[in-house]
């Protein structure tokens, strides 16, 4: 009895580029469970799948695809660090705050929220970080000064020992009237 598990991973190479590798683990029969059937050790095979240049191209293609998905999400999409600052967002979020490109990383999600609703949204951020998910409705002040109601939802994602919030905001002003 042999079972194989395989995964293709991206790993850093010696020159700092990313290299795609395939890891396969063959697991033989456990001697105590399969007495008399032979059994065998665990064997691991690691093999390169593509050149570093091809791996870099693959990463760029994946990032372009991911950005296209993010832009296709209706309403605003955002990724916040554990302090509530923007790490990633779609164009709708950027336009809502009237903040060009990299200046978004200096902004907090609360910068777009009506002063009366900031404690509510700050609580939602803390709840999502603590419990894994939170949602609320709050008033957002647009760049033209217009106030619109948004349904805000955020889910915690832990990556590399850090917590982030991935969320969306949908305009629900008409429903609130």
N, C-alpha and C positions, 0 to 999 in steps of 0.2 A: 504494500500500500504506500503510494507516494503522492503527495499533494504539492502543487507549486503555487506560490503566491508571487505576483510580479507587480512592479510599479515603476513608472518612469518619473524621474525627479530632475530638478534643475539644481546643480551644485556649483559653487565657485571653483574655478580652476586656479592653478598656481599664478597665472598672470592677471588674476582679478576678473576675468570674463566669466560668464556662466556656461556650464557644460551640462547638456542633458545626458543622464545616465539611466540605464535600466538595471534595477536590482531584482533578482529572482531568488527566492528562497525555496529550496526543495526540502520537504520534511518527510523523513522516512517513518516507518512504523515504530511506535513506542514499544520497546521490548516487554515492559511489564503488562501492557494491555494486549499485546499481540504475540504472546509466547509461542514459539515454534514457527513463526512466520518470517523470521529473519531480522526484521527491524533494520534501522539504518540511521546514520547521523543526519544532522541538519547541514545542508550544503548551500552556501551563498555564492551567487555569481553576480559580478558587477561588470557591466560592459558599456563603453561609450555608445551613444546613439547618434550623435552628430557632432560636427566640428564646433568649436567655440563661436565662430562667426555665424554659423547656422543657428546655434542656440540663441545668440543675441537677436537675430532676425525673428526667431519664434517669439521671444519675449516682447519685442516691439509690436509684432502682429497681435499678440494677446492683449497688450495694453491698448492698442487702437480699437480692437473689438470691444473691450471693456468700456472704453470711453464712449463708443457708439451706443452701447446698452444704457449707460448712465444718462446720455443725452435723450434717449427715447423714453425715459421714465416721465410720466405725466406729473406736472407740478415740480416742486423743488426736491432735489436729492442732495444729501450731505453726509460727510463723514466728519465727526468731531473727535478731538482728543479728549482726554479725561478732564480737561479744564474748560471744555466747551468751545474751543477754537476750531475753525474750519481746517481740515486736512485735505479734503477733496470735496468737490461739489459739481453740480451740472450748471449749464449756462443760465437756467431759470433762477437758481439761487444767487448766482453772481449778479444778474440783472436786478433782482429784487433789492439787493443791498447796494447797487450801483458802485461796486468795488471791482476795479480791474485786476485781473490775474492774481498775482502773488500777494496783493494787499489783503486778500481774503484771509490768509493765514494769521493775520494780526487781529482779525475781528472775532468777536464772540457771537454765538448764536443769539444771545440776548440783545445785541446791538440792533437787531431788526424787530424786536418785540416791543409792543406798546408798554410804556412804563408801568401801567396798572397791572399788566399780565406777567411782568418779569419774574416775580416770586413764584408764580404758578409754573412757568416754563423751567426755571432753575430747579424747582422740585421735581419736575418730570425728568430732567437730565440726571439728577441724583438718584431717582428711583430706577431709571433704566440702567445706570451703572451698578447699582446695588442688587437689583432683582433680575436684570437681563432684558427687560422690556417695559416700556411705558408709553402712554399716549395722552394727549390732551388737545383742547381747542383753545386758541389764543389769537389775539389781534396782532397783526403784523403791519408795521408802518412801511409802506413802499417808498421808493426813491422820490416819487412825485408828491409824497405826503399823504396819499390816500391810505386809509386804514381798511384792511381786509381780514376776515376771519380765516384761519388756517387750521386744519386738522393736522397735528404733528404727531408722528410716531417715531420711536427710536428703539433700536435693539443693540445690546452690547455685543461686541466681538473682541475677543482677546487674541492678540497677535504679538509674538515675540516678547511676552511678559508685560505688554501694555494693553490697556483697555481703550477701546474706541466705541463711538456710537455711530451706527449707520441708520439713517432715517430719511423720511420723506415729509413733505408738507403739501397738502392739497387745499385749494381755495374752496371754502364752504360758506362763503358770505351769503349767497342766495338762499341756502337752506336755513341760515340763522335769522333771516328777515321775518 
